[in-house]
Amino acid sequence: MGAPEAEWPASRAGKDSKAAKPRRTPVFGPPSEPNSLFGEILDWMLAPLLLLWPISIAATHHVANQIADRPYDRVLTENVSTIARLTRLEGDQVVVDLPAYAGALLHGGGDSEDKLVFQVRGARGELLAGDESLPAPSGENEPVFETVRFRDERLDGESLRVAYQVHALDAGQRWIIIQVAETRHKREALASQIISGVLLPQFAILPMAVVLVWLGLSRGLSPLNRLRAKMAERRPGDLSPINTRRIPEELQPMIRSFNELMARLEENLQAQQRFIADAAHQMRTPLTGLRMQADLAVAEKDPEQLRRSVEQIAQAAERAGHLINQLLTLARAESSHDKIHRFERVDMEALGRDVALDWAMRARAKRVDLGFEGWQQPLPVHGVPLLLRELLNNLLDNAVKYTPAGGHVTLWTRSDDSGEHVIAEVEDSGIGVPPEDRERVFERFYRVLGTNADGSGLGLPICREIAELHQADLRLGPGPNGVGTRVVLELPGLATAAIGVTRDAGGLDS
């Protein structure tokens, strides 16, 4: 089983990437960019192992020395006990009655590897027998009566292991200090054998562990390679979701997020396709009309008829321009690009007043009474100013367009009773919309039969798209007393202070 490649982009590059030098992902060091998941996991698994290895060697050395000391310490203990048994008191003199062979053994004897020495001192520190060069116990190594204790010393450049004991004579009236010391050569040799026996297998186990970790990671990351292969086999236009049935549990959240991303991309592509189809369908008719009217104007000889033809061409061009603007607005409303939909704080009170002022002259020209009634305090929402302005423009456009001369149109902005929503309403005294058509008018290019006003059937669909983008509710119903139409836009409001209940009754007389 081979290890996965450290750099996927290089493996996807194909034949064109032969000249590219592969990046090396360092093990046990800071990763280079771009990073490798395989190398990252390998670092975090093997680096602690190599960090613990010196600690293991130090601990093994300490334990091995303790183990090596035990048998030789028992021998030193027996030597101290033997000297204690052979020491007696004759009058005021302390006599150490060692046999000849024992004395030879303890006076610089031992074996070929280690040197063994002994010493007997009195209570005042005077030397009674043995080697005078062996140092007496220090204050921190104070002897304990009838208990053999151990310490480490250095003598003539060599390490010594010293066993010492306080031995009582004459029923405890007098006491002596007995010390037996031995060099550490045999102990160090035994400790080295123990360390070698423990550590030598580790030199073989560590490479095997590295290989097993490598193989385990290769096996564990194989689902990523299979997923990469499946995605590489996809056609460029394939935005269908990835099946998560055989995807490891750790990768499923990422795949679900990726599927959601592809779903949003599919929606955007479908919106673009609908826009292109709608634009082509709707632009064909006004452009054909313009061409016919232009041909008639070219052939016209009568100046008065020529003037009327030019006026008709100008009106057709204005309708075509309006249609193009609506199609572009619809495309912006359907798009989910962050640069287009940059949400920010918008004051619907100020926005509604500005839009009403923009429409005042057009309403006056049609002899429609346009008024605005709003709160005396700001009504903040989170939205796209350009799109919210377009929404109010379309609502007022429809209201003024379908209200006969002498009628009235009112734009209201307010907060609901809970203060959690901001509401904008447009009321008119126009021809109204039958109940059976109140949902269908939000479909593209649908127009209620029996209306003589020019229109493309895109105004309310644009409003619905913008409302959905802002998570708002857009409703259409009858006007006051069942006359005309009322359109209600309910937007989620920002956290605001207490909203006043006094309304600005000052309208905009048109």
C-alpha positions, 0 to 999 in steps of 0.5 A: 500500500503506497502512501498518499501524495503530499501535494494533491494539486501536483497530482492533478496537474497531469502531464503539464506539471512534469517540470514542477518540483514537488514540495517537500512536507517536513516531518518533525518540523514546521510544515511548509505551505501548502500544508499536507494533512498526511504530514501534519498527522504524521508529525503529531504522532511521531514527534511525541514518540521521539520526544518520549524516547530520551525520557525513556532512556533516562528512566531506564538508566535510573531503574537499571542502576537501582536493580544493579545495586540490590545484589551488591548492596546485600553483600556489603550489608553482610560484610558490615554485619560480619565485621560487627559480629567480629568486633568486641570490647576488651577492657577499654580497647575495641578489638576487631578480630578478623580472620586472616583471609577476611582481613586480606579481602577487606584490606584493599582486596575484592576481586579483579573488577572491584576494590573492597575496603573497610573502616571502623571508627570510634565514637570520637571519630578515631580510626580503630581498623581499616583504611583511613582514606575512606571518609566518615559519614557527613551530617546529612548521612548521619548513621542510625543505630543497628541499621545499615545505610548506603551512600555514594562517594568518590575516592581517588577518582573512582565512584564508591558504594558505601555501606555504614552502620552504628554498632553498640558495644558494652550494652550500648555504653560505647558505639562504633561506626563500621563502613564497607565500601566497594567500587562500582565497576561490576554494578555499572557493567550489570546496569549496562547489560540491563540497559542494553537488553531493554533499549536494543529492542527499541531500536528495532521497534521504533522503525517498525512503529514508524512504518506501521504508523505510515501504513495506518495513516495511508489506510486511514486517509484512503477515503480522502483519495477516493473522494478526490478521485470521485470529484475529479471524475465529475463533469464540469457542469455536474453540481449534484450532491455527493452521496455521504453513504460511504463517507467517514463520519469525520468528513460528513460535515464538510461534505454536507457543507460542500453539498449546500454550497453546490446547491446554492451555486445551482440556484444561482445558475438556474436564476441566471438561466431564467434571467437570460430566457426571460430577458430574451423573451421580453426584449424580443417584442419591444425591439421588434416593435421599435424596428417596425415603427422605425421602418414606418417612420423612414417611409413616412412623407407627412411631417405630422405622421412622422412626428407621431411615429417618432413619439411612438418610437420614443415611448417604445424605447422608454418602455424597453428601457424600463423593462431592461432596468426591471430585468437587471433588478430581478437579476440582482435580487436573485443573485447571492453575491456578497459584493452585490448584497452588502447588508447594512443598517437601513432606516426605513423611515428615511428611505420611505420618505425619500422614495415618496418625494421621488414619486411626488412629481410623477403622481402630480402629473397623473393627478394622483394624491400621493402621501407619506405617513411615518413614525417620528423615530427611525425604523432600522432594519438590516438590508441592502439599501439599493434593493429596498429602494427598488422594492418601494419604487416598484410598489409606488409605481404599480400603485400610481400606474393603476390608480385613476386620476383623482385617486390617492396613494399612501405610503406608511412606515411603522413598527408593529406592537412588539417592536420586532418588525418594521412594516411598510404599507402602500395603499391605493384607491385604484382598480384593485386585484381580485382575490383569485389573482392576489398570489398569481400577480407575484408570478413573472410576466403575469398581468391581471386581465382588463387593465389598460396600463402598460406593464411588463408583469415584473414589478411585484415578482421583483418585490417578492424576490427582494423580500425573500432575500431580506427574510421579509413577508410581502402580502397583498390584500384589499384597500380600506373599505374593500376599494383599491389595493393594500401591499404590506411589507413586514421586515425583521427589525433591529433591536431598537429602543421603545418606538413612539406611537405618534405618527407623522400625519404630514402627507405629500400633496401631489 
